[in-house]
Amino acid sequence: MATSNAERQAAYRQRRATASDNGERKLGVYVSTGVKLALARLAKRYDVTEKEMLERLITDADETVKKSLHDDGDFENYLAL
């Protein structure tokens, strides 16, 4: 029997959880028009996709914060969700 569109979508989402090095998760947010345009400009400037640019910006900001933490307690608190 053929799979339904919903079944194919569910299987795709399941595979995304284990994709790449650490899996992938869907991020659905609305941002201001200015932020969206800035993201597009940055991605074009660095010749990457908007996804890659957003990942780069967030990863760089996260590393900056982690380097600024002075003790293990601060680090653990930062990592706790």
C-alpha positions as CSV (number, residue, x, y, z in Angstrom):
1,M,0.0,0.0,0.0
2,A,1.3,3.5,-0.8
3,T,2.2,5.8,2.0
4,S,0.1,8.9,2.6
5,N,1.6,12.4,2.4
6,A,1.3,12.7,6.2
7,E,3.2,9.4,6.7
8,R,6.0,10.6,4.3
9,Q,6.2,13.9,6.2
10,A,6.4,12.1,9.6
11,A,9.2,9.8,8.3
12,Y,11.1,12.8,6.9
13,R,10.8,14.6,10.3
14,Q,12.0,11.4,12.1
15,R,15.1,11.2,9.8
16,R,16.0,14.9,10.5
17,A,16.4,14.2,14.2
18,T,19.5,12.1,13.3
19,A,20.8,14.0,10.3
20,S,24.2,15.7,10.2
21,D,26.6,15.4,13.1
22,N,24.1,16.1,15.9
23,G,20.7,15.8,14.3
24,E,18.6,18.8,13.3
25,R,15.6,20.4,14.9
26,K,12.9,22.6,13.3
27,L,13.0,26.2,14.3
28,G,9.8,28.1,13.4
29,V,9.9,31.8,14.4
30,Y,8.7,35.1,13.1
31,V,11.2,37.9,13.0
32,S,10.9,41.5,11.9
33,T,11.3,42.4,8.3
34,G,14.5,44.2,9.0
35,V,16.1,41.1,10.7
36,K,15.0,38.9,7.8
37,L,16.5,41.3,5.3
38,A,19.7,41.6,7.3
39,L,20.0,37.8,7.4
40,A,19.6,37.6,3.7
41,R,22.3,40.3,3.2
42,L,24.7,38.5,5.5
43,A,24.1,35.2,3.8
44,K,24.7,36.7,0.4
45,R,27.8,38.6,1.6
46,Y,29.4,35.3,2.9
47,D,28.0,33.2,0.0
48,V,26.1,30.8,2.3
49,T,22.5,29.9,2.8
50,E,20.4,31.7,5.3
51,K,20.3,28.5,7.4
52,E,24.1,28.4,7.4
53,M,24.4,32.1,8.3
54,L,22.0,31.8,11.2
55,E,23.8,28.7,12.5
56,R,27.1,30.5,12.3
57,L,25.8,33.6,14.1
58,I,24.2,31.6,16.9
59,T,27.3,29.3,17.3
60,D,29.7,32.3,17.4
61,A,27.5,34.1,20.0
62,D,27.3,30.9,22.1
63,E,31.0,30.4,22.0
64,T,31.6,34.0,23.1
65,V,29.3,33.6,26.1
66,K,30.9,30.2,27.1
67,K,34.4,31.8,27.0
68,S,33.2,34.6,29.3
69,L,32.0,32.2,32.0
70,H,34.3,32.2,35.0
71,D,33.5,29.1,37.0
72,D,31.9,25.7,36.5
73,G,28.7,26.8,38.2
74,D,28.1,29.6,35.7
75,F,28.9,27.1,32.9
76,E,26.5,24.5,34.2
77,N,23.8,27.1,34.7
78,Y,24.3,28.4,31.2
79,L,24.1,24.9,29.7
80,A,20.9,24.0,31.6
81,L,17.8,24.5,29.6
